Amino acid sequence: MTPSHPLSTNASKPTTLTEQAYQQLRHDIVAGQFKPGEKLRVEALRNKYDIGATPIREALSRLSANGFVFVEGQRGFKVADMSMEDLEDVTNMRILLENQALTRSIETGDDTWEANILAAFHRLSKIEAEQPLEERDPIEWEKRNAAFHSALLGACKSKWLKRFSAVLYDQHRRYRFLARAGHLENRDLHKEHKAICDAALAHNAIAACDANTFHIRATVDCLKDLLPLDISDSFSDSGR
């Protein structure tokens, strides 16, 4: 699947049952509807999504290729585990690829690109700067957050950077759902996003990448005290 935007929250409308199953399963895994390590039984998923067994199996195989699902030999599929080691790996790779895409986007970005960033940042700010943390709609925030990060990468010409950035964004997003049970109150997300926005609009790639790196790594700090605990219970509480 190639998303219509760099980040998969804005994925295009599915055109096949396999695509539909893939998008629904991917969304629900990322959003915490399934616990890390939970078995994914084809029959149960078929009933849940009202989609045939064959598209479900094909979707699970594709999710396995992107690291969201683990294949247990002849024993079926389960949701990929989560750990501090995995978060560090996902974080490092997301920073590496997303900053590369951001740099390329800044180098070629035009007036339309700048206008798209400003519009996305304004919509995101309506939540982050004007609503208390406890009153924010997490689903709407996720949509606006993804749109902002997509706008930043919008002028990057590499489809492969965008594709792999989308996978890593969603892998990181699994942990962000868990981070909501952590110490988000200690973060100023609006300030973090404004630093990225200002640097990008100034076409200062170094400053933009530094701000983006700080922003992405902050999730790791939120989870340092949570991940050594029973992650399945913590994730269930924050994602459902």
Protein Blocks (a to p, Z undefined) as FASTA:
>chain_A
ZZfbfblklgccdfbfklmmmmmmmmmmmnopacghiacdfklmmmmnopafklmmmmmm
mmmmnopaccehjnopadddddfklmmmmmmmmmmmmmmmmmmmmmmocfklmmmmmmmm
mmmmmmmmmpcfklpcfklmmmmmmmmmmmmmmmpcbfklmmmmmmmmmmmmmmmmmmmm
mmmmlpcfklmmmmmmmmmmnopaklmmmmmmmmmmmmmmmmmmmmmmcfklmmmmmmZZ
